[in-house]
Amino acid sequence: MNRKNISENIYNKRTKLYKIISCDSNINCYIQDILFDETKNYLNNYFFYDKYQTNKKYEIHLIIDNEIVDLIENKIYYADISDIECYRVFREWTNKEFYYSINLFGYSIFYSNSWEGTYLIKLNNYEFAMIVKNMSSFKVERLMYVIREILRKSNLNDKGALMLHSACINIDNLGVLLMGTKNAGKTTALCHLLNNNYRAKFISNDRTLLLLNKNNGDLWQFPQNIRLNKSMLNTFYDLKKGVEGKYKIYNPYKIGIKKCDNVSKSKLALMPKEFINLMNCGVEHKCKLSIIINVEIVINSNVFLYRKMNSDEKNELIKSNNLFNKDDLYIDDWIMKNKTDHDFTNVTDWLLKHVKFVKLSYGSNISSKEFQKKFDILIGDNL
């Protein structure tokens, strides 16, 4: 079977026995009937809306074809590796090594050494296929690799958005962006603000898309897991009670991650819907940016100190948390390359002109009730 026959086989099979799941207003997943409910239920854990509005129309097709998978595997595992230009990529939070290859039958192919019989293929800039050997090889979570890449690249490239290393929350219709280095306490601050607080609604954690819209900055949720330090469970009783015995907590040191200061010894990964249910909080897919808080947690302390940031601090905060070309959770050019001519000056200038920046140092011993009370004073002093 040559490339032409593979292409014909893919395009013939993709139109049969499929239902459409629109996880995004312009991203359609074509899923076989027997797997439709499973896929829909899984994606509902990440998408609470139909509003992303990518500029282009994207399609992802599920194809079950043992012959094509065998052909790919024969080429990958028995051919000279230099023939298919194979690149190895290590993802920080998993125990898997990922690969993607180009010039294999003229397609870009993405796969993991642990994904037996499963391959993600880029057919063209707007069509992708998940090809599996059989029904048992289908794992719906692998579709999220394609969906996240499409959302990330289309928003960064087509719209000039910023992907910011941050957490986001809507409090009384004020969009609060929590920024800081790894383990600075962004997620802990987020949980304090959500904990038994009917005024607060979850937007995102770890990554937030910022899109300029006329005179506003829109903050959009990005569909990915919320990763919590095990130590946080002792701070938030309801969260601890909800996860004990139900979720697996893993140690990244035991799965091959090099020991370093910015990787916690234990992590708990929750899908957004699981996190929202456990926190018993509201959720929104976007909000308008009002204030940026540069958080820093102080261990074994009850402090809550804040001050305005100067221009140099603001610029450095934006620069260090802009994940445009340095996001280690994503492959740079499997879906499409990020444009290298992006100029973020206009976004930075808008942030400096229209948004308040506050530096917050808070203690690890502070209660959620006290945190919320003092945070209200912080908002009142700065907005």
C-alpha positions as CSV (number, residue, x, y, z in Angstrom):
1,M,0.0,0.0,0.0
2,N,1.6,3.3,-1.1
3,R,0.9,6.8,0.1
4,K,-1.9,7.3,-2.5
5,N,-3.6,4.2,-1.4
6,I,-3.2,5.1,2.2
7,S,-4.8,8.5,1.5
8,E,-7.7,7.0,-0.4
9,N,-8.2,4.4,2.3
10,I,-8.3,7.2,5.0
11,Y,-10.6,9.5,3.1
12,N,-12.9,6.6,2.2
13,K,-13.2,5.3,5.7
14,R,-13.5,8.6,7.5
15,T,-17.0,9.4,6.1
16,K,-18.7,6.1,7.2
17,L,-20.7,5.5,10.4
18,Y,-19.6,8.7,12.1
19,K,-21.3,11.1,14.5
20,I,-20.0,14.6,15.0
21,I,-18.8,15.9,18.4
22,S,-18.2,19.6,18.4
23,C,-15.9,20.2,21.4
24,D,-15.3,23.6,20.0
25,S,-17.3,25.8,17.6
26,N,-14.8,25.1,14.8
27,I,-13.3,21.8,15.9
28,N,-15.3,18.7,15.0
29,C,-14.5,15.2,16.0
30,Y,-15.9,12.5,13.8
31,I,-16.4,9.5,16.0
32,Q,-17.9,6.1,15.3
33,D,-21.4,5.4,16.8
34,I,-20.2,2.7,19.2
35,L,-17.6,5.1,20.7
36,F,-19.7,8.3,20.5
37,D,-21.0,8.4,24.1
38,E,-17.7,7.5,25.6
39,T,-16.0,10.3,23.7
40,K,-18.7,12.9,24.4
41,N,-18.7,12.1,28.1
42,Y,-14.9,12.5,28.3
43,L,-14.7,15.8,26.4
44,N,-17.5,17.2,28.6
45,N,-15.0,17.1,31.5
46,Y,-12.9,19.7,29.6
47,F,-15.4,21.8,27.6
48,F,-18.2,23.7,29.2
49,Y,-19.1,25.9,26.2
50,D,-19.1,26.2,22.5
51,K,-17.4,29.6,22.1
52,Y,-13.7,29.3,21.3
53,Q,-14.2,30.4,17.7
54,T,-11.0,29.4,16.0
55,N,-10.5,31.3,12.7
56,K,-10.4,28.1,10.6
57,K,-12.4,24.9,10.5
58,Y,-10.7,21.9,11.9
59,E,-11.6,18.2,11.6
60,I,-10.4,15.2,13.6
61,H,-11.4,11.7,12.3
62,L,-11.2,8.4,14.1
63,I,-10.2,5.6,11.8
64,I,-10.0,1.9,12.7
65,D,-7.7,0.1,10.2
66,N,-5.3,-2.7,11.2
67,E,-3.6,-2.6,7.7
68,I,-2.6,1.0,7.9
69,V,-1.4,0.6,11.5
70,D,0.7,-2.4,10.5
71,L,2.2,-0.5,7.6
72,I,3.1,2.5,9.9
73,E,4.7,0.2,12.5
74,N,6.7,-1.8,10.0
75,K,8.1,1.4,8.7
76,I,8.8,2.9,12.1
77,Y,10.2,-0.2,13.8
78,Y,12.0,-1.9,11.0
79,A,13.2,1.0,8.7
80,D,16.3,3.0,9.1
81,I,15.4,5.7,11.7
82,S,17.1,8.4,9.5
83,D,14.5,7.6,6.7
84,I,11.6,9.0,8.8
85,E,13.3,11.8,10.7
86,C,12.1,10.8,14.1
87,Y,12.3,13.2,17.0
88,R,12.0,12.3,20.7
89,V,10.2,14.6,23.0
90,F,9.9,14.2,26.8
91,R,6.8,15.4,28.5
92,E,7.4,16.6,32.1
93,W,4.4,15.2,33.9
94,T,4.3,11.7,32.5
95,N,6.4,8.6,32.4
96,K,6.1,8.4,28.6
97,E,8.6,9.4,25.9
98,F,6.8,10.9,22.9
99,Y,7.9,10.9,19.3
100,Y,6.7,12.5,16.1
101,S,8.0,11.8,12.6
102,I,7.8,13.7,9.4
103,N,8.1,12.4,5.8
104,L,6.5,9.1,6.6
105,F,4.3,8.5,3.6
106,G,4.3,12.3,3.3
107,Y,2.5,12.8,6.6
108,S,3.4,14.1,10.1
109,I,2.7,11.4,12.6
110,F,2.6,11.7,16.4
111,Y,2.7,8.7,18.7
112,S,4.0,7.4,22.0
113,N,6.0,4.3,22.7
114,S,3.3,3.3,25.1
115,W,0.4,3.9,22.7
116,E,0.2,0.4,21.3
117,G,-1.6,0.5,17.9
118,T,-2.5,4.2,18.0
119,Y,-1.2,7.0,15.8
120,L,-2.2,10.6,15.3
121,I,-1.7,11.8,11.8
122,K,-1.8,15.3,10.3
123,L,-3.5,15.0,6.9
124,N,-3.2,18.7,6.1
125,N,-3.3,21.9,8.1
126,Y,-6.9,21.5,9.0
127,E,-7.6,17.8,9.0
128,F,-6.2,15.2,11.4
129,A,-6.8,11.5,12.0
130,M,-6.5,9.2,15.0
131,I,-5.8,5.8,13.5
132,V,-6.1,2.7,15.7
133,K,-5.5,-0.9,15.1
134,N,-8.8,-2.1,16.7
135,M,-11.5,-0.9,19.1
136,S,-9.4,-1.9,22.2
137,S,-6.6,0.5,21.1
138,F,-8.9,3.5,21.2
139,K,-8.3,5.8,24.2
140,V,-10.3,9.0,24.0
141,E,-7.9,11.0,26.1
142,R,-5.4,10.8,23.2
143,L,-7.8,13.0,21.1
144,M,-7.0,15.8,23.6
145,Y,-3.4,16.0,22.3
146,V,-4.8,17.1,18.9
147,I,-7.5,19.4,20.3
148,R,-5.1,21.2,22.7
149,E,-2.5,21.7,19.9
150,I,-5.1,23.1,17.5
151,L,-6.5,25.5,20.1
152,R,-3.1,26.6,21.2
153,K,-1.6,27.1,17.8
154,S,-4.7,28.6,16.1
155,N,-5.1,31.2,18.9
156,L,-1.4,32.0,19.2
157,N,-0.8,32.2,15.4
158,D,-4.1,33.4,14.0
159,K,-5.1,35.8,16.6
160,G,-1.8,36.9,18.3
161,A,-3.0,35.6,21.7
162,L,-0.7,35.1,24.7
163,M,-0.5,31.8,26.5
164,L,0.3,32.8,30.0
165,H,1.6,30.6,32.8
166,S,-1.1,31.5,35.3
167,A,-4.4,30.6,37.1
168,C,-7.5,32.6,36.5
169,I,-10.7,33.3,38.5
170,N,-13.8,35.5,38.1
171,I,-14.8,37.2,41.4
172,D,-17.8,39.5,41.3
173,N,-17.3,39.9,37.5
174,L,-13.6,40.9,38.0
175,G,-11.1,38.8,36.1
176,V,-8.2,38.0,38.4
177,L,-5.0,36.5,36.8
178,L,-2.7,34.8,39.3
179,M,0.9,34.6,38.0
180,G,4.2,33.5,39.3
181,T,7.0,30.9,39.0
182,K,6.5,27.2,39.4
183,N,5.5,26.3,43.0
184,A,4.9,30.0,43.8
185,G,1.5,29.2,45.1
186,K,-0.8,30.1,42.2
187,T,-3.0,27.0,42.5
188,T,-3.1,27.3,46.3
189,A,-4.3,30.9,46.0
190,L,-6.8,29.9,43.4
191,C,-8.2,27.2,45.8
192,H,-8.4,29.7,48.7
193,L,-10.5,32.0,46.5
194,L,-12.8,29.3,45.4
195,N,-13.2,27.5,48.7
196,N,-16.8,28.0,49.9
197,N,-17.0,31.3,48.0
198,Y,-20.2,31.6,46.0
199,R,-18.9,34.9,44.5
200,A,-16.0,33.1,42.7
201,K,-16.0,31.2,39.5
202,F,-13.2,29.0,38.1
203,I,-11.7,29.9,34.7
204,S,-8.4,28.1,34.4
205,N,-5.3,26.8,36.1
206,D,-1.6,26.8,35.0
207,R,-2.4,28.1,31.5
208,T,-4.7,30.9,30.4
209,L,-5.2,32.4,26.9
210,L,-5.3,36.2,26.8
211,L,-6.9,37.7,23.7
212,L,-7.2,41.4,23.1
213,N,-10.8,42.4,22.1
214,K,-11.1,46.1,21.3
215,N,-10.4,47.8,24.6
216,N,-10.7,44.6,26.7
217,G,-8.5,41.7,27.5
218,D,-10.4,38.4,27.4
219,L,-9.1,35.5,29.5
220,W,-10.1,32.1,28.2
221,Q,-10.0,28.7,29.9
222,F,-7.6,26.2,28.3
223,P,-8.7,22.6,28.5
224,Q,-6.1,20.7,30.5
225,N,-5.8,18.8,33.8
226,I,-5.5,20.6,37.2
227,R,-2.4,19.3,39.0
228,L,-2.4,19.7,42.7
229,N,0.4,19.1,45.2
230,K,-0.4,16.4,47.7
231,S,0.4,18.8,50.6
232,M,-2.5,21.0,49.4
233,L,-5.0,18.4,50.5
234,N,-4.2,19.1,54.2
235,T,-5.1,22.8,53.6
236,F,-8.5,22.1,51.9
237,Y,-10.5,19.6,53.8
238,D,-13.3,19.3,51.3
239,L,-10.8,18.6,48.5
240,K,-9.0,16.0,50.6
241,K,-12.3,14.3,51.6
242,G,-13.3,14.2,47.9
243,V,-10.2,12.6,46.5
244,E,-9.1,10.1,49.2
245,G,-9.4,6.6,47.8
246,K,-10.7,7.8,44.5
247,Y,-7.7,9.4,42.7
248,K,-4.2,8.1,42.2
249,I,-1.4,10.4,43.4
250,Y,1.8,9.9,41.6
251,N,5.4,10.7,42.3
252,P,7.2,12.2,39.3
253,Y,10.6,11.3,40.7
254,K,9.7,7.6,40.4
255,I,8.8,7.9,36.7
256,G,12.0,9.3,35.4
257,I,11.8,13.0,36.0
258,K,15.1,14.5,37.0
259,K,14.9,15.7,40.6
260,C,14.8,19.5,40.8
261,D,13.4,22.3,42.8
262,N,10.4,23.1,40.5
263,V,8.9,19.6,40.5
264,S,6.9,18.5,43.5
265,K,7.4,15.1,45.1
266,S,3.7,14.2,44.6
267,K,0.9,15.4,42.3
268,L,-2.8,14.8,41.9
269,A,-4.2,15.3,38.4
270,L,-7.9,16.2,38.1
271,M,-9.9,17.0,35.0
272,P,-11.5,20.4,35.2
273,K,-15.0,19.0,35.8
274,E,-13.7,16.8,38.6
275,F,-11.9,19.8,40.2
276,I,-15.0,22.0,39.9
277,N,-17.2,19.3,41.5
278,L,-14.8,18.7,44.4
279,M,-14.4,22.5,45.1
280,N,-18.2,22.9,44.7
281,C,-17.6,26.1,42.8
282,G,-19.0,27.8,39.7
283,V,-17.2,27.9,36.3
284,E,-17.0,30.2,33.3
285,H,-15.2,29.7,30.1
286,K,-13.9,33.3,29.9
287,C,-13.9,36.7,31.7
288,K,-12.5,40.2,31.2
289,L,-9.1,40.9,32.7
290,S,-9.2,43.4,35.6
291,I,-6.0,42.8,37.7
292,I,-2.8,40.7,37.7
293,I,-1.5,39.3,41.0
294,N,2.1,38.1,41.2
295,V,1.8,35.6,44.0
296,E,4.4,34.2,46.3
297,I,3.7,31.7,49.1
298,V,5.6,32.0,52.4
299,I,6.0,28.7,54.1
300,N,4.9,28.4,57.8
301,S,3.6,31.9,58.0
302,N,0.3,33.8,58.3
303,V,1.4,36.9,56.4
304,F,-0.7,38.6,53.8
305,L,1.3,41.5,52.3
306,Y,0.8,43.3,49.0
307,R,2.2,46.3,47.1
308,K,2.0,47.8,43.6
309,M,4.6,46.6,41.1
310,N,6.9,48.9,39.2
311,S,7.3,49.0,35.4
312,D,10.4,46.7,35.3
313,E,8.7,44.1,37.5
314,K,5.6,44.2,35.3
315,N,7.6,43.7,32.1
316,E,9.6,40.9,33.6
317,L,6.5,39.1,34.9
318,I,4.8,39.2,31.4
319,K,8.0,38.2,29.7
320,S,8.8,35.2,32.0
321,N,5.3,33.9,31.9
322,N,4.6,34.2,28.2
323,L,4.7,30.6,26.9
324,F,4.6,31.4,23.2
325,N,7.7,29.5,22.2
326,K,8.8,27.8,25.4
327,D,6.0,25.6,26.6
328,D,7.5,22.3,27.5
329,L,4.1,20.5,27.5
330,Y,3.6,20.9,23.8
331,I,5.5,19.9,20.6
332,D,6.5,23.0,18.7
333,D,5.7,22.0,15.1
334,W,3.6,18.9,14.9
335,I,0.3,20.8,14.3
336,M,1.9,24.0,12.9
337,K,5.0,26.0,13.7
338,N,4.5,29.1,15.8
339,K,5.2,32.2,13.8
340,T,8.6,33.7,14.7
341,D,7.6,37.2,13.7
342,H,5.1,37.7,16.5
343,D,5.4,41.1,18.2
344,F,3.9,41.2,21.6
345,T,4.6,44.9,22.1
346,N,1.0,45.9,21.6
347,V,-0.3,43.3,24.1
348,T,2.4,44.3,26.6
349,D,1.7,48.0,26.2
350,W,-2.1,47.4,26.6
351,L,-1.5,45.4,29.8
352,L,0.8,48.1,31.3
353,K,-1.7,50.8,30.4
354,H,-5.0,49.2,31.3
355,V,-4.4,46.6,34.0
356,K,-3.3,46.8,37.6
357,F,-0.4,44.7,38.8
358,V,0.0,43.7,42.4
359,K,2.7,41.7,44.2
360,L,1.2,39.4,46.9
361,S,3.1,37.4,49.5
362,Y,0.8,35.2,51.6
363,G,1.5,32.6,54.3
364,S,0.9,28.9,53.9
365,N,-0.8,28.8,57.3
366,I,-3.5,31.3,56.4
367,S,-7.1,30.0,56.2
368,S,-9.4,30.4,53.2
369,K,-11.8,32.6,55.1
370,E,-9.0,35.0,56.1
371,F,-7.4,34.9,52.7
372,Q,-10.7,35.9,51.0
373,K,-11.3,38.7,53.6
374,K,-7.9,40.2,53.0
375,F,-8.1,39.7,49.3
376,D,-11.3,41.8,49.2
377,I,-9.3,44.6,50.8
378,L,-6.5,44.1,48.2
379,I,-9.1,44.5,45.4
380,G,-10.6,47.5,47.0
381,D,-7.3,49.2,47.4
382,N,-6.2,48.7,43.8
383,L,-9.4,48.8,41.6
